[in-house]
Amino acid sequence: MEDKYNQLRLERYSKELANVLCDRHFAAHDTINGPQLIGFTPIKQVNLFVIKELLLKWHHEMANLRSPYFDYEHEEVKEALLNFMNVLSRKILIKRDAFEPLLQKAIYDTFLLKLAPVATFEEKFLRIQEDITLPKLQENLKYIDLDKQLFTGFIGTLSPSNRDRDYILSRFRLYLNANRDGIAPLSEVLEAFNSLLSITEEEIRQEQISPLAAYAASLAKPTPAAPMEEKDVVAPIHMAQREASAPVAAPSPAPVAMPASAPVAAAPRPAAIPDSNLNERFKAERPTMNEKFSKPASSSVADSLSNRKIESLKNSISINQRFSFINELFDGDNMTYYNTIQQLDQFRSPEEAMHFVTHDLARKYDWSKKQDSVNKLLRLIERKFS
């Protein structure tokens, strides 16, 4: 079972420590290179996770180089690309604005390795590759330092035929529960971190208000009444309605009686919408953000193959889709993406999750022109609650 921890405190500490370490290094250097990266902190696991995250971004950029006009499967092309990557790996040079987010995530992930080993195994071993093979799982062990014996021992129990993510993950949970006595205590990691920036185990484990509870509390707060700019004899009218309506004329004279032989029928009026509820009037005139994003996307073969229920958003979003969401919906902010997905995973009903996406997030990040990405996120939410 995963340990409980204060996510917000860990995020804040990771950001603060990354800032402190970068201040020290970049006060004397404009960039950081490969050799400096390997020993950047006295905590080997942090350095390995930085390299792992850098490698992940590197592979993503290399994938973007592929063009439909060339044969990337040709042996000469493969060999040339491999040589190119080998040369680049010896020429690492990163500026602070690109390096600091990598370091912040590596610090946070190092804590998660101790506090949430199942989630760490899923991200570091299973989500980073499309095809799961035993050699690839074994290759990822070189980026693990803390509790390496645990991960090595588990992978040693797998056979080449074990390629299903869900099955491997369930096996790892069982293996972890059976071998908890061999896991080093969190205090050993904290001792190393405290030499850089103080933090206590009590701070990490203290209870925090869940994002769902905070969101529910915000909904429960009464909305303050809008101040009236002027006091009318009749019900107050919004300024938008004043502009849309005809100018107010002087009091009309007494109506002129019409001949009885020519009665004039009253002009038909549209269904009245009370002035006191302007929100209803505008809802009738234009679609809401929720309606806009709720339109079903066109079906495809890929959709028909991905309709099965998922247990969590965090564990089901592929690496390519994760990069797409981060760049399209969260302006490249990794931490905002991770926090949002974790928050969505805590909702207990699809209505709550959908409302949070189409009302809170869509307005906050202005997703009005990003309907494709939003619909993909909403589709994942539907699968979670199906």
Disulfide bonds with the S-S distance in Angstrom:
none
